[in-house]
Amino acid sequence: MNIILTGVPGIGKTTLIERIVEALGDRAGGVVTGEIREEGSRTGFTIESLDGERRVLASKHLKGGPKVGRYTVDLESLEAVGVSALRRALDHKQVIVIDEIGKMELISSGFRAMILEALDSQLPTVATMGISKNTFMEAIRKRPDVEVITITAENRNALKDRVLRLLEGAS
């Protein structure tokens, strides 16, 4: 059982996955992302393993890496934190968490490979994914072992319990 939480930017995908992670406790492993804000304005993103390793994923201030919109992605940080956290989750946890499968994260072939390994594993995976469309993301959405749940303003408060019930049914 794999669950993809999707929705428009700002609808609460990361907030929802953080609530799910809190409920799962140490059964979950993987990564979450966060915003970097300076003087009320977003200037970048962090990537953090659920066991506490945190680095800058992308920033307006970085130079010399792949660009996604206004942000330069730190590929080394993505792979050091993201790939290794997903490997540890596959080896030692009961639920894999990936926040987020997005344009920045998909720059890394190693991270893409770990996403597929997680989805192919016997462990349930809960991931967030924006509404952007590309070949990789569309292939994930169409997998028979994936349930795509669209987050809306109306349903977002009830989704934590629904996802936890789905995960309990998968174990």
C-alpha positions as CSV (number, residue, x, y, z in Angstrom):
1,M,0.0,0.0,0.0
2,N,1.4,3.3,-1.1
3,I,-0.3,6.6,-0.5
4,I,0.3,9.8,-2.4
5,L,-1.0,13.0,-0.9
6,T,-1.4,15.7,-3.5
7,G,-2.9,19.1,-3.9
8,V,-2.2,22.7,-4.9
9,P,0.7,24.6,-3.3
10,G,-0.1,25.8,0.2
11,I,-3.0,23.4,0.8
12,G,-1.2,21.6,3.7
13,K,0.6,18.6,2.3
14,T,3.6,19.0,4.5
15,T,1.5,19.8,7.6
16,L,-0.6,16.7,7.0
17,I,2.5,14.5,6.6
18,E,4.0,16.0,9.8
19,R,0.9,15.0,11.7
20,I,1.0,11.5,10.3
21,V,4.7,11.2,11.2
22,E,3.9,12.4,14.8
23,A,1.2,9.7,15.1
24,L,3.5,7.0,13.7
25,G,6.3,7.9,16.0
26,D,9.5,5.8,15.6
27,R,7.8,3.4,13.2
28,A,8.3,5.9,10.4
29,G,11.5,6.8,8.6
30,G,12.3,9.0,5.6
31,V,12.3,12.8,4.9
32,V,10.3,15.9,5.3
33,T,10.9,19.3,3.7
34,G,10.4,22.8,5.1
35,E,10.6,26.4,4.0
36,I,13.4,28.8,4.8
37,R,12.0,32.3,5.5
38,E,13.9,35.5,5.8
39,E,12.0,38.7,6.8
40,G,8.7,37.0,5.9
41,S,9.8,35.9,2.5
42,R,10.6,32.4,1.3
43,T,14.2,32.1,0.3
44,G,14.7,28.4,0.2
45,F,13.8,24.9,1.4
46,T,15.3,22.4,3.9
47,I,15.4,18.6,3.7
48,E,15.4,16.8,7.0
49,S,15.5,13.1,7.8
50,L,13.0,11.9,10.4
51,D,16.0,10.9,12.6
52,G,17.2,14.5,12.7
53,E,19.8,15.2,9.9
54,R,18.9,18.6,8.3
55,R,20.4,20.5,5.4
56,V,19.5,23.2,2.9
57,L,17.8,21.6,-0.1
58,A,17.5,24.7,-2.3
59,S,18.0,28.4,-1.9
60,K,17.9,31.7,-3.8
61,H,21.4,32.3,-2.3
62,L,23.2,29.2,-3.6
63,K,25.3,29.4,-6.8
64,G,26.4,26.8,-9.2
65,G,23.9,24.0,-9.2
66,P,20.7,22.9,-11.0
67,K,18.0,25.5,-10.9
68,V,14.2,25.1,-10.3
69,G,12.5,28.4,-10.7
70,R,14.3,31.0,-8.6
71,Y,16.0,28.3,-6.5
72,T,19.3,26.5,-6.9
73,V,19.2,22.9,-5.6
74,D,22.0,21.6,-3.5
75,L,22.3,18.1,-5.0
76,E,24.9,16.9,-2.5
77,S,22.6,17.7,0.4
78,L,19.6,16.1,-1.3
79,E,21.5,12.9,-1.8
80,A,23.3,12.9,1.6
81,V,20.1,13.5,3.6
82,G,17.4,12.2,1.3
83,V,18.9,9.1,-0.2
84,S,20.5,7.9,3.0
85,A,17.3,8.6,5.1
86,L,15.2,6.5,2.7
87,R,17.8,3.7,2.8
88,R,17.7,3.7,6.6
89,A,13.9,3.7,6.5
90,L,13.8,0.7,4.1
91,D,16.2,-1.2,6.3
92,H,14.9,-0.3,9.8
93,K,11.4,1.2,9.8
94,Q,7.8,0.1,9.2
95,V,6.5,3.0,7.2
96,I,8.4,5.1,4.6
97,V,7.7,8.9,4.4
98,I,8.7,11.0,1.5
99,D,7.9,14.7,1.6
100,E,8.1,15.6,-1.2
101,I,8.2,14.1,-4.7
102,G,8.7,17.3,-6.7
103,K,10.8,19.0,-9.3
104,M,13.7,19.8,-7.0
105,E,13.9,16.3,-5.6
106,L,13.6,14.6,-9.0
107,I,16.8,16.2,-10.2
108,S,18.7,13.5,-8.3
109,S,18.8,10.2,-10.1
110,G,19.7,8.6,-6.7
111,F,16.6,10.0,-5.0
112,R,14.4,8.9,-7.9
113,A,15.8,5.4,-7.6
114,M,15.1,5.4,-3.8
115,I,11.5,6.6,-4.4
116,L,10.9,3.6,-6.8
117,E,12.6,1.2,-4.3
118,A,10.4,2.4,-1.5
119,L,7.2,2.1,-3.6
120,D,8.3,-1.4,-4.8
121,S,9.1,-2.6,-1.3
122,Q,6.8,-4.5,1.1
123,L,6.6,-1.5,3.4
124,P,3.9,1.1,3.0
125,T,5.0,4.5,1.7
126,V,3.3,7.8,2.4
127,A,4.5,10.6,0.1
128,T,3.5,14.1,-0.9
129,M,3.5,15.2,-4.5
130,G,2.4,18.4,-6.1
131,I,0.1,18.7,-9.0
132,S,2.9,19.2,-11.5
133,K,2.9,16.8,-14.3
134,N,6.0,15.0,-15.6
135,T,6.6,11.5,-16.8
136,F,8.0,10.2,-13.5
137,M,5.2,11.7,-11.4
138,E,2.5,10.5,-13.8
139,A,3.9,7.0,-13.7
140,I,3.7,7.0,-9.9
141,R,0.1,8.2,-10.0
142,K,-0.9,5.4,-12.3
143,R,0.7,2.6,-10.4
144,P,-1.9,0.0,-9.2
145,D,-0.3,-0.1,-5.7
146,V,-0.8,3.6,-5.2
147,E,-3.8,5.4,-3.8
148,V,-3.8,9.1,-4.7
149,I,-5.6,11.3,-2.2
150,T,-6.2,14.9,-3.2
151,I,-6.1,17.3,-0.2
152,T,-8.6,20.1,-0.3
153,A,-9.6,22.8,2.2
154,E,-12.7,20.8,3.0
155,N,-11.1,17.4,3.7
156,R,-7.6,18.2,5.0
157,N,-8.5,18.0,8.7
158,A,-10.0,14.5,8.3
159,L,-7.2,13.0,6.2
160,K,-4.8,12.1,9.0
161,D,-7.1,9.5,10.5
162,R,-8.0,8.2,7.0
163,V,-4.3,7.7,6.1
164,L,-3.5,6.1,9.5
165,R,-6.4,3.6,9.0
166,L,-5.1,2.8,5.5
167,L,-1.7,2.2,6.9
168,E,-3.1,0.0,9.7
169,G,-4.8,-2.1,7.1
170,A,-1.6,-2.5,5.1
171,S,0.3,-4.0,8.1
